[in-house]
Amino acid sequence: MKKETLDFEGALKKLETIVQKLESPAVPLQEGFALYEEGMQLSARMKRELNEIEKKVKILQKDAKGDLQEADFEPEENE
């Protein structure tokens, strides 16, 4: 069976659906575990995508003369 390819937004929507299902007490243990594994895989993939995008993001800063200079984006450590 061919694995579907989701864009970031599609993966986020699927992850939200998985979380909603996991919050239901009616989900059997085996199904819940399979959903959990799928959610963790989606989450890891999305984190990798975000990290790659962060590497590409540039910010503009004014130097002492007031001219704009391009610099790399450096996320805060607690993210």
C-alpha positions as CSV (number, residue, x, y, z in Angstrom):
1,M,0.0,0.0,0.0
2,K,1.4,3.4,-1.0
3,K,2.0,5.8,1.9
4,E,0.2,9.1,1.6
5,T,2.3,12.2,1.5
6,L,1.0,15.1,3.6
7,D,2.1,18.6,3.5
8,F,2.8,20.3,6.9
9,E,-0.7,21.5,7.3
10,G,-2.2,18.1,6.4
11,A,0.1,16.5,8.9
12,L,-0.9,18.9,11.6
13,K,-4.6,18.3,10.9
14,K,-4.0,14.5,11.1
15,L,-2.1,14.9,14.3
16,E,-5.0,16.9,15.8
17,T,-7.4,14.1,14.8
18,I,-5.2,11.5,16.4
19,V,-5.1,13.5,19.7
20,Q,-8.9,13.8,19.7
21,K,-9.2,10.1,19.2
22,L,-6.7,9.4,22.0
23,E,-8.6,11.6,24.4
24,S,-11.6,9.3,24.0
25,P,-11.9,6.6,26.7
26,A,-13.6,4.3,24.1
27,V,-10.4,3.7,22.1
28,P,-9.1,0.2,22.7
29,L,-5.6,-0.2,24.0
30,Q,-4.0,-1.6,20.8
31,E,-5.7,1.1,18.6
32,G,-4.6,3.8,21.1
33,F,-1.0,2.6,21.0
34,A,-1.0,2.5,17.2
35,L,-2.5,6.0,17.1
36,Y,0.2,7.2,19.6
37,E,3.0,5.7,17.5
38,E,1.6,7.4,14.3
39,G,1.2,10.7,16.2
40,M,4.8,10.5,17.4
41,Q,6.1,9.9,13.9
42,L,4.1,12.8,12.5
43,S,5.3,15.0,15.3
44,A,9.0,14.1,14.7
45,R,8.6,14.7,10.9
46,M,7.0,18.1,11.5
47,K,9.7,19.1,14.0
48,R,12.4,18.2,11.3
49,E,10.5,20.3,8.7
50,L,10.3,23.2,11.1
51,N,14.0,22.9,11.9
52,E,14.9,22.9,8.2
53,I,12.7,26.0,7.7
54,E,14.3,27.8,10.7
55,K,17.8,27.2,9.0
56,K,16.5,29.1,6.0
57,V,14.9,32.0,7.7
58,K,16.8,35.3,7.7
59,I,16.1,38.4,9.7
60,L,16.8,42.0,9.0
61,Q,18.6,44.1,11.6
62,K,19.6,47.7,11.6
63,D,23.3,48.4,12.1
64,A,24.7,51.4,13.9
65,K,24.3,53.5,10.8
66,G,20.7,52.5,10.4
67,D,21.3,50.3,7.4
68,L,19.6,47.0,7.2
69,Q,21.8,43.9,7.5
70,E,20.8,40.3,6.9
71,A,21.4,37.9,9.8
72,D,20.6,34.3,10.5
73,F,17.6,33.5,12.6
74,E,18.6,32.1,16.0
75,P,15.6,30.6,17.9
76,E,15.5,30.8,21.7
77,E,17.0,27.8,23.5
78,N,13.7,26.9,25.3
79,E,11.8,26.2,22.1
